[in-house]
């Protein structure tokens, strides 16, 4: 890959990071202890993965995780320890937003003949991985704030599932609409 091409991809990734950051600030609903339903804020990062592969997708997803942490603010953990804060950073920010960049990995096996199926599968898979990271954080880091005797696993699954399921549907719908209206967006 030549320098001009790398520069073009880097500029494109920067624009999509900015777009994703703006979309993340447009919150349809915000949960009381973190997490929100946004205006399809995961789409730009998933799109980078489909256009340029996992390396660029992971890079932009990681940049997104840092921006989410800085702009969204870290919530003080109930445990209040350095370990709990470290786990919060990893499980609520670094992992869930970075994994959006591997959507292409899940879509690739579908090939060109079933590209839309692959795109939907890749999108659902990375949204599920993001949910899984938040779910684990809910058990490990936030487990002590459950309500009225509900176990940490049940509470985390229902809390994180409530916003991530809707966020996933929004993301899949927007990705499908983009693919059907501008399929060139999904080619490098």
Residue pairs with C-beta under 8 A, 6 or more apart in sequence:
9 52
9 56
12 48
12 51
12 52
13 48
13 52
13 56
13 59
13 60
13 63
16 44
16 45
16 47
16 48
16 60
17 44
17 45
17 60
17 63
17 64
17 67
19 44
20 41
20 42
20 43
20 44
20 45
20 64
21 41
21 64
21 67
21 71
23 38
23 39
23 40
23 41
23 43
23 44
24 38
24 41
24 68
24 71
24 72
25 38
25 71
26 38
26 39
26 41
27 36
27 37
27 38
27 39
28 36
28 37
28 38
28 39
29 36
29 37
29 163
29 166
30 36
30 37
31 159
31 162
31 163
33 75
33 142
33 145
33 159
34 72
34 75
34 92
35 134
35 159
35 160
35 163
35 164
36 163
37 163
37 166
37 167
37 170
38 167
38 170
39 170
40 170
40 171
40 174
42 100
42 126
42 127
42 130
42 167
42 171
43 171
43 174
43 175
43 178
44 60
45 57
45 60
45 61
45 64
45 97
45 100
45 101
46 57
46 100
46 101
46 103
46 122
46 123
46 126
46 171
46 175
47 175
47 178
47 185
47 186
48 56
48 57
48 60
48 61
48 101
49 56
49 57
49 61
49 100
49 101
49 102
49 103
49 104
49 105
49 122
49 126
50 103
50 104
50 107
50 119
50 122
50 186
51 185
51 186
51 187
51 188
52 188
53 104
53 188
54 101
54 102
54 104
54 105
56 101
57 100
57 101
57 102
57 103
57 104
58 98
58 101
58 102
59 101
60 101
61 97
61 98
61 99
61 100
61 101
61 102
62 94
62 97
62 98
62 101
64 97
64 98
64 100
65 93
65 94
65 95
65 96
65 97
65 98
66 93
68 93
68 97
69 89
69 93
74 85
74 88
74 89
75 88
77 84
77 85
77 87
77 88
77 141
77 142
78 84
78 141
78 142
78 144
78 145
79 141
79 144
84 141
87 137
87 140
87 141
88 137
88 141
91 133
91 134
91 136
91 137
91 140
91 141
92 133
92 134
92 137
92 141
95 133
96 129
96 130
96 131
96 133
96 134
97 130
99 126
99 129
99 130
99 133
100 126
100 130
101 126
102 126
102 129
103 119
103 122
103 123
103 125
103 126
104 122
105 122
106 118
106 121
106 122
106 125
106 126
107 115
107 118
107 119
107 121
107 122
108 118
109 118
110 117
110 118
110 121
111 118
115 179
115 186
116 176
116 179
116 180
119 175
119 176
119 179
119 186
120 172
120 175
120 176
123 168
123 171
123 172
123 175
124 168
124 172
127 164
127 167
127 168
127 171
127 172
128 168
130 164
131 160
131 161
131 164
131 165
131 168
134 156
134 160
134 164
135 156
135 157
135 160
135 161
136 156
137 156
138 152
138 155
138 156
138 157
138 159
138 160
139 152
139 153
139 156
142 152
142 156
143 152
143 155
143 156
144 152
146 152
146 154
146 155
147 155
150 158
178 185
178 186
179 185
179 186
